[in-house]
Amino acid sequence: MSDTLIAPPAKVPGKHYRWLVLAVLTAVHSTHHIDRNVLSVVVEPIRQEFGLSDSQMGMLGSLGYALAFAVAAIPMGYLVDRVNRRNMLVGILALWSIMTAVCASANSYMQLLLARMGVGIAEAGGAPTAMSMVSDYFPPKQRSTAIGIWYLSSAIGTGIIFLVGGILAQSFGWRTVFLVAGIPGLVMGVILFLVVREPRRGGSEVVVVDTPEASPEAIPAPSADKAEKAATLSEAFAYVLRRPAILSMMTGIVLAAAMSSAFALWSVSFLVRVHQMPLALAGVSIAVAFTVFGIVIPLISGLMGDRLSNSKQGHRPERLALLSATTMTGVVICGVAAALSGSAVMAVAMMCLWCGLMLAHNGPANALVLSLLRPRMRGVVVATLQTVATVVGTGLGPFLVGVLSDVYGGPNSLRWAIMTGMSLNVVAVLCFLNAARTARRDSLLDG
């Protein structure tokens, strides 16, 4: 009889320094969400200036960006596994910041669409690069917490742009919002270059070994000084296909991204059109949802993920999937309640909970996927996940809600469009539950 033990990781960067790196990478990705969601704040002024329909705004705010993102994502992921990731991130960060500022000069719908596509191309490399680096700075036992903190960038960046953008748009016009939104990324690019070092690939990994019950000592992990050769696309995809838990988690993440993106694009418009809120007040309300609930709830979820999955009985990866399913169930309940509410106050309260819970799965779900992957293939697989999540989620989610709103028509069209879209979150819950069935077995497979 034998016990499964986890050996200690190879030497990793100093504890304090890696948390500093995490803070910088989180701030960097916050600028990604500032630039990605800036359009959401100014949907109504742009729609009125150019005379656009909700379907056209859905294309501008999501699908056009998503298609450009998709074209660039897998080549970006291929580079992530092969080049200096810090330098790559500095370059694309500068590019997406500049393209955001360029949006301010657009004089037509097509010009604005092309500029947004430029932002999408650059941002395609952001998540694969940062997540690969975070995984090399933090061992599996801390990865849910680290990834959960890094994903707070979504709440931080989105909250900032909703808070500042709404006020700027109402006072100075929508073009000023784009100009201001491009500045933080350029500043963070300099900080990233000066502070962050490129980590050793696989340096924080552990090895799982079977030892006799009489000798309960783990075998030290081999040195990671000699990194594994980067996986080819076919090798990475074959590896994933042999692990149903990865596929189920990725599918759930994609479906969850659809309504998360729809929330980001249409939440302010929902409050303005259905509950007659002033634009600035609606923007501040959604800013509070992201900067308070969107930070506190996901942070708790990330910490719980590590605590639940690292039990006295050993690593329990299936608990990360179960936690994701639980928080996503909360999304469905709060989303439906927000859509049906007849009170603006109740709608905002439910949207705050919806916002926090819709981001809560990011830490546990992505930590599970990253831990089941080999370091040499994380870039290309995460890039593929981001591609599908952006096209199907970020692209089609808000676009679908816009189309449904046009189909339903009337002053409550967004209410019923959001209600219909919540069915995607129900399917996400089922995907996370399915992943829980095989996660432990998949984590022990070789090759």
TIKOLDO-527030 format. One record per residue (C-alpha): residue number from 1; residue in one letter; x, y, z negated. Coordinates in Angstrom, 3 decimals. Layout:
     i   aa          x          y          z
   NUM    A          X          Y          Z
...
# end
This chain:
     i   aa          x          y          z
     1    M      0.000      0.000      0.000
     2    S      1.286      3.497      0.775
     3    D      0.423      7.098      0.054
     4    T      0.468      9.790      2.710
     5    L      2.686     12.653      1.626
     6    I      3.531     15.952      3.211
     7    A      7.190     16.777      3.302
     8    P      8.343     20.337      2.647
     9    P      8.875     22.545      5.673
    10    A     12.208     23.388      7.114
    11    K     13.626     26.643      5.783
    12    V     11.295     29.514      6.582
    13    P     11.675     33.302      6.451
    14    G     11.623     34.987      3.032
    15    K      8.215     35.092      1.362
    16    H      8.029     38.855      1.129
    17    Y      9.270     39.453      4.664
    18    R      6.759     37.117      6.291
    19    W      3.899     38.951      4.550
    20    L      5.318     42.216      5.890
    21    V      5.370     40.687      9.377
    22    L      1.767     39.556      8.934
    23    A      0.780     43.109      7.958
    24    V      2.469     44.525     11.074
    25    L      0.926     41.917     13.386
    26    T     -2.487     42.553     11.830
    27    A     -2.111     46.303     12.386
    28    V     -0.977     45.676     15.978
    29    H     -4.017     43.532     16.707
    30    S     -6.249     46.144     15.078
    31    T     -5.285     48.456     17.947
    32    H     -6.360     45.676     20.325
    33    H     -9.838     45.814     18.794
    34    I     -9.871     49.608     18.807
    35    D     -9.202     49.605     22.554
    36    R    -11.405     46.610     23.245
    37    N    -14.449     48.000     21.441
    38    V    -14.088     51.712     22.157
    39    L    -16.688     51.425     24.917
    40    S    -19.252     50.040     22.458
    41    V    -19.359     53.365     20.610
    42    V    -20.066     55.401     23.734
    43    V    -22.503     53.104     25.556
    44    E    -25.343     55.634     25.424
    45    P    -23.392     58.757     26.591
    46    I    -21.770     56.841     29.481
    47    R    -25.061     55.172     30.460
    48    Q    -26.763     58.545     30.616
    49    E    -23.941     60.358     32.450
    50    F    -23.624     57.759     35.224
    51    G    -27.295     56.668     35.232
    52    L    -26.566     52.993     34.485
    53    S    -28.826     50.100     33.543
    54    D    -28.223     47.801     30.547
    55    S    -26.998     45.102     32.948
    56    Q    -24.414     47.477     34.419
    57    M    -23.291     48.474     30.930
    58    G    -22.970     44.794     30.057
    59    M    -20.708     44.367     33.090
    60    L    -18.653     47.419     32.146
    61    G    -18.445     46.596     28.465
    62    S    -17.739     42.894     28.726
    63    L    -17.815     40.888     31.938
    64    G    -15.476     43.069     34.031
    65    Y    -12.976     43.188     31.161
    66    A    -13.394     39.453     30.600
    67    L    -12.744     38.434     34.200
    68    A     -9.499     40.432     34.287
    69    F     -8.546     38.951     30.909
    70    A     -9.194     35.444     32.240
    71    V     -6.966     35.887     35.283
    72    A     -4.018     36.948     33.111
    73    A     -4.494     34.804     29.981
    74    I     -3.043     31.427     30.982
    75    P      0.054     32.932     32.678
    76    M      0.502     35.004     29.506
    77    G      0.210     31.860     27.373
    78    Y      2.763     30.118     29.580
    79    L      5.194     32.967     28.846
    80    V      4.445     32.891     25.105
    81    D      5.899     29.377     24.859
    82    R      9.063     30.406     26.718
    83    V     10.114     34.023     26.040
    84    N     10.864     36.311     23.109
    85    R      7.364     36.875     21.742
    86    R      8.155     40.066     19.834
    87    N      9.425     41.818     22.949
    88    M      6.529     40.518     25.029
    89    L      4.015     41.849     22.510
    90    V      5.676     45.281     22.452
    91    G      5.360     45.536     26.242
    92    I      1.730     44.501     26.587
    93    L      0.748     46.609     23.570
    94    A      2.068     49.721     25.292
    95    L      0.262     48.761     28.506
    96    W     -3.195     48.246     27.003
    97    S     -2.880     51.499     25.030
    98    I     -1.999     53.481     28.157
    99    M     -4.840     51.920     30.160
   100    T     -7.310     52.836     27.414
   101    A     -6.243     56.484     27.637
   102    V     -6.586     56.313     31.440
   103    C    -10.310     55.526     30.998
   104    A    -10.796     59.133     29.881
   105    S    -10.064     60.375     33.417
   106    A    -12.669     58.161     35.131
   107    N    -15.128     60.086     37.306
   108    S    -17.265     57.150     38.421
   109    Y    -18.560     53.797     37.247
   110    M    -16.068     51.951     39.478
   111    Q    -13.065     53.924     38.210
   112    L    -14.025     53.211     34.627
   113    L    -14.552     49.525     35.428
   114    L    -11.099     49.226     37.032
   115    A     -9.425     50.933     34.075
   116    R    -11.193     48.576     31.676
   117    M     -9.992     45.630     33.732
   118    G     -6.450     46.946     33.291
   119    V     -6.972     46.888     29.528
   120    G     -8.212     43.298     29.803
   121    I     -5.144     42.134     31.731
   122    A     -2.751     43.517     29.105
   123    E     -4.753     42.343     26.097
   124    A     -4.854     38.769     27.434
   125    G     -1.437     38.143     25.905
   126    G     -2.100     39.696     22.503
   127    A     -3.746     36.877     20.553
   128    P     -1.636     33.954     21.898
   129    T      1.571     35.842     21.137
   130    A      0.603     36.923     17.622
   131    M     -1.008     33.621     16.593
   132    S      2.034     31.677     17.777
   133    M      4.279     33.931     15.681
   134    V      2.039     33.728     12.590
   135    S      2.079     29.920     12.835
   136    D      5.888     29.972     12.803
   137    Y      6.025     32.269      9.782
   138    F      3.461     30.387      7.637
   139    P      3.262     26.647      6.821
   140    P     -0.022     24.723      7.219
   141    K     -0.938     25.054      3.530
   142    Q     -1.066     28.861      3.906
   143    R     -2.212     29.052      7.498
   144    S     -5.948     29.513      6.923
   145    T     -5.206     32.464      4.644
   146    A     -2.632     33.952      7.042
   147    I     -4.798     33.546     10.146
   148    G     -7.796     34.813      8.180
   149    I     -5.876     37.953      7.206
   150    W     -4.642     38.421     10.773
   151    Y     -8.228     38.150     12.015
   152    L     -9.179     40.995      9.689
   153    S     -7.744     43.072     12.524
   154    S    -11.085     42.591     14.258
   155    A    -12.956     44.236     11.389
   156    I    -10.303     46.906     10.793
   157    G     -9.952     47.981     14.422
   158    T    -13.646     47.779     15.224
   159    G    -14.569     49.585     12.019
   160    I    -12.106     52.393     12.719
   161    I    -13.359     52.989     16.256
   162    F    -17.016     52.923     15.206
   163    L    -16.339     55.333     12.345
   164    V    -14.076     57.774     14.183
   165    G    -15.457     57.202     17.673
   166    G    -19.045     58.021     16.804
   167    I    -18.056     61.328     15.250
   168    L    -15.680     62.220     18.108
   169    A    -18.251     61.289     20.749
   170    Q    -20.936     63.431     19.189
   171    S    -18.583     66.408     18.674
   172    F    -16.238     66.308     21.677
   173    G    -17.678     63.841     24.215
   174    W    -16.896     60.266     25.177
   175    R    -13.681     61.039     27.107
   176    T    -11.971     62.299     23.943
   177    V    -12.748     58.965     22.281
   178    F    -10.738     57.053     24.911
   179    L     -7.787     59.455     24.662
   180    V     -7.589     59.156     20.877
   181    A     -8.075     55.370     20.975
   182    G     -4.890     54.892     23.012
   183    I     -2.586     56.558     20.470
   184    P     -2.418     53.968     17.611
   185    G     -1.153     51.211     19.908
   186    L      1.813     53.279     21.079
   187    V      2.764     54.055     17.475
   188    M      2.464     50.405     16.413
   189    G      4.593     49.317     19.371
   190    V      7.553     51.246     17.930
   191    I      6.965     49.825     14.425
   192    L      6.661     46.276     15.789
   193    F      9.969     46.565     17.647
   194    L     11.824     47.965     14.623
   195    V     10.399     45.701     11.888
   196    V      9.572     42.255     13.276
   197    R     12.092     39.556     14.186
   198    E     11.353     36.699     16.563
   199    P     10.680     33.589     14.403
   200    R     12.101     30.131     15.072
   201    R      9.543     27.946     16.845
   202    G      8.237     25.196     14.577
   203    G     10.234     26.522     11.630
   204    S      7.300     26.341      9.203
   205    E      6.027     22.890     10.140
   206    V      5.861     19.854      7.871
   207    V      6.118     16.167      8.659
   208    V      3.662     13.562      7.420
   209    V      5.276     10.305      6.281
   210    D      4.158      7.119      4.577
   211    T      6.202      6.172      1.525
   212    P      5.913      3.174     -0.793
   213    E      3.721      3.776     -3.819
   214    A      6.701      3.132     -6.051
   215    S      8.719      5.888     -4.376
   216    P      6.447      8.914     -4.174
   217    E      9.063     11.284     -2.807
   218    A      8.520     13.011      0.493
   219    I     11.179     12.910      3.166
   220    P     12.416     16.400      4.038
   221    A     11.281     17.707      7.386
   222    P     13.949     17.724     10.091
   223    S     15.600     20.993     10.909
   224    A     13.724     23.111     13.409
   225    D     16.889     24.791     14.672
   226    K     16.555     22.839     17.907
   227    A     13.139     23.776     19.218
   228    E     11.055     21.347     21.232
   229    K     10.819     21.939     24.947
   230    A      7.732     23.948     25.856
   231    A      4.829     21.762     26.980
   232    T      3.540     21.833     30.524
   233    L     -0.111     22.611     31.166
   234    S     -0.906     18.956     31.863
   235    E      0.859     17.784     28.688
   236    A     -0.944     20.341     26.534
   237    F     -4.375     19.584     27.978
   238    A     -3.848     15.815     27.716
   239    Y     -2.907     16.285     24.070
   240    V     -6.073     18.284     23.392
   241    L     -8.333     15.828     25.208
   242    R     -7.176     13.047     22.888
   243    R     -8.372     15.062     19.885
   244    P    -12.170     15.651     19.835
   245    A    -11.863     17.894     16.777
   246    I     -9.852     20.458     18.747
   247    L    -12.365     20.460     21.593
   248    S    -15.337     20.779     19.243
   249    M    -13.731     23.594     17.252
   250    M    -12.766     25.456     20.419
   251    T    -16.310     25.123     21.784
   252    G    -17.756     26.460     18.533
   253    I    -15.312     29.373     18.523
   254    V    -16.284     30.249     22.104
   255    L    -20.020     30.186     21.377
   256    A    -19.546     32.232     18.219
   257    A    -17.542     34.784     20.211
   258    A    -20.514     35.344     22.522
   259    M    -22.783     36.834     19.883
   260    S    -19.895     38.469     18.011
   261    S    -19.143     40.424     21.166
   262    A    -22.817     41.119     21.736
   263    F    -23.022     42.506     18.192
   264    A    -20.022     44.771     18.837
   265    L    -21.437     46.135     22.096
   266    W    -25.125     46.455     21.280
   267    S    -25.327     47.055     17.504
   268    V    -25.152     50.865     17.706
   269    S    -27.592     50.945     20.627
   270    F    -29.942     48.655     18.675
   271    L    -30.049     51.080     15.748
   272    V    -30.419     54.122     18.027
   273    R    -33.123     52.688     20.280
   274    V    -35.117     50.444     17.932
   275    H    -34.770     52.398     14.681
   276    Q    -34.204     55.916     16.124
   277    M    -30.950     56.517     14.207
   278    P    -28.681     59.420     15.239
   279    L    -25.603     58.179     17.142
   280    A    -23.097     59.289     14.471
   281    L    -25.086     57.645     11.643
   282    A    -25.459     54.416     13.622
   283    G    -21.714     54.394     14.289
   284    V    -20.908     54.935     10.603
   285    S    -23.345     52.151      9.595
   286    I    -21.635     49.630     11.866
   287    A    -18.233     50.935     10.741
   288    V    -19.197     50.089      7.149
   289    A    -20.331     46.643      8.280
   290    F    -16.899     45.961      9.792
   291    T    -14.590     47.723      7.329
   292    V    -16.257     46.429      4.149
   293    F    -18.185     43.236      4.847
   294    G    -16.043     42.343      7.864
   295    I    -12.946     42.376      5.662
   296    V    -14.133     41.034      2.292
   297    I    -16.158     38.032      3.495
   298    P    -13.574     36.730      6.027
   299    L    -10.754     37.214      3.490
   300    I    -12.641     35.102      0.941
   301    S    -13.344     32.521      3.645
   302    G     -9.654     32.275      4.620
   303    L     -8.580     31.792      0.991
   304    M    -11.320     29.196      0.464
   305    G    -10.150     27.354      3.574
   306    D     -6.673     26.782      2.137
   307    R     -8.031     25.933     -1.292
   308    L    -10.567     23.412      0.017
   309    S     -8.284     21.750      2.571
   310    N     -5.321     21.303      0.189
   311    S     -6.843     18.978     -2.404
   312    K     -5.230     16.570     -4.869
   313    Q     -6.082     13.778     -2.431
   314    G     -3.933     15.382      0.264
   315    H     -4.656     17.607      3.234
   316    R     -8.362     17.590      4.167
   317    P     -8.636     19.377      7.547
   318    E    -12.288     18.418      7.978
   319    R    -13.174     20.847      5.200
   320    L    -12.038     23.739      7.380
   321    A    -14.633     22.680      9.955
   322    L    -17.348     22.316      7.301
   323    L    -16.592     25.779      5.938
   324    S    -16.872     27.187      9.477
   325    A    -20.248     25.491      9.927
   326    T    -21.480     26.953      6.630
   327    T    -20.555     30.549      7.442
   328    M    -22.002     30.221     10.953
   329    T    -25.320     29.056      9.475
   330    G    -25.341     32.301      7.509
   331    V    -24.831     34.189     10.777
   332    V    -27.996     32.664     12.242
   333    I    -30.088     33.524      9.186
   334    C    -28.845     37.126      8.895
   335    G    -28.916     37.750     12.655
   336    V    -32.547     36.703     12.963
   337    A    -33.463     38.746      9.878
   338    A    -31.733     41.844     11.288
   339    A    -33.473     41.525     14.654
   340    L    -36.932     41.082     13.110
   341    S    -36.612     43.757     10.425
   342    G    -39.042     46.653     10.683
   343    S    -36.989     48.814      8.340
   344    A    -33.789     50.576      9.380
   345    V    -32.303     50.098      5.892
   346    M    -33.064     46.374      5.882
   347    A    -31.758     46.018      9.425
   348    V    -28.437     47.651      8.448
   349    A    -28.165     45.463      5.318
   350    M    -28.698     42.282      7.321
   351    M    -26.305     43.480     10.029
   352    C    -23.625     44.046      7.375
   353    L    -23.950     40.441      6.189
   354    W    -24.180     39.229      9.786
   355    C    -20.974     41.103     10.620
   356    G    -19.018     39.638      7.694
   357    L    -20.208     36.089      8.240
   358    M    -19.657     36.137     12.008
   359    L    -15.939     36.850     11.351
   360    A    -15.623     34.434      8.419
   361    H    -14.989     31.323     10.522
   362    N    -11.956     32.836     12.266
   363    G     -9.399     31.916      9.607
   364    P    -10.467     28.315      8.874
   365    A    -11.458     27.429     12.450
   366    N     -8.325     28.756     14.139
   367    A     -6.080     27.418     11.362
   368    L     -7.484     23.944     12.030
   369    V     -6.869     24.236     15.773
   370    L     -3.320     25.568     15.301
   371    S     -2.445     22.886     12.747
   372    L     -3.598     20.102     15.076
   373    L     -1.429     21.491     17.906
   374    R      2.323     21.052     18.338
   375    P      4.341     24.314     18.164
   376    R      5.562     23.873     21.741
   377    M      2.038     24.113     23.172
   378    R      0.341     26.686     20.958
   379    G      0.825     29.563     23.383
   380    V     -0.793     27.941     26.387
   381    V     -3.630     26.263     24.440
   382    V     -4.507     29.412     22.472
   383    A     -4.360     31.378     25.725
   384    T     -6.788     28.903     27.277
   385    L     -9.082     29.207     24.260
   386    Q     -8.898     32.996     24.466
   387    T     -9.650     32.848     28.199
   388    V    -12.788     30.769     27.739
   389    A    -13.831     32.750     24.659
   390    T    -13.397     36.002     26.570
   391    V    -15.168     34.914     29.771
   392    V    -17.977     32.920     28.156
   393    G    -18.052     34.812     24.877
   394    T    -16.874     38.374     25.306
   395    G    -17.883     38.409     28.964
   396    L    -21.201     36.619     29.178
   397    G    -22.472     37.216     25.620
   398    P    -23.011     40.997     25.793
   399    F    -23.892     40.746     29.505
   400    L    -26.555     38.116     28.727
   401    V    -28.063     40.285     26.000
   402    G    -28.113     43.236     28.406
   403    V    -29.840     41.198     31.118
   404    L    -32.373     39.784     28.645
   405    S    -33.065     43.307     27.397
   406    D    -33.845     44.420     30.964
   407    V    -36.064     41.353     31.465
   408    Y    -38.025     41.838     28.235
   409    G    -38.345     45.608     28.692
   410    G    -39.974     48.058     26.318
   411    P    -38.685     49.800     23.166
   412    N    -38.062     46.458     21.389
   413    S    -36.236     44.749     24.250
   414    L    -32.926     44.580     22.379
   415    R    -34.677     43.052     19.372
   416    W    -35.909     40.059     21.411
   417    A    -32.677     39.782     23.407
   418    I    -30.676     39.439     20.169
   419    M    -33.149     36.870     18.843
   420    T    -32.711     34.759     21.983
   421    G    -28.937     35.035     21.839
   422    M    -28.767     33.635     18.294
   423    S    -29.440     30.185     19.736
   424    L    -25.760     30.136     20.768
   425    N    -24.752     30.337     17.098
   426    V    -26.965     27.354     16.291
   427    V    -25.035     25.287     18.829
   428    A    -21.765     26.574     17.308
   429    V    -22.833     25.165     13.927
   430    L    -23.357     21.743     15.525
   431    C    -19.924     21.898     17.171
   432    F    -18.186     22.649     13.855
   433    L    -20.054     19.783     12.177
   434    N    -18.972     17.438     14.960
   435    A    -15.340     18.531     14.525
   436    A    -15.522     17.645     10.833
   437    R    -16.205     14.013     11.804
   438    T    -12.828     13.453     13.478
   439    A    -10.516     16.184     12.153
   440    R     -8.720     14.002      9.603
   441    R     -8.190     11.166     12.064
   442    D     -6.976     13.542     14.779
   443    S     -4.449     15.118     12.393
   444    L     -2.731     11.736     11.953
   445    L     -2.438     10.857     15.639
   446    D      1.024     10.725     17.235
   447    G      1.791     12.481     20.526
# end
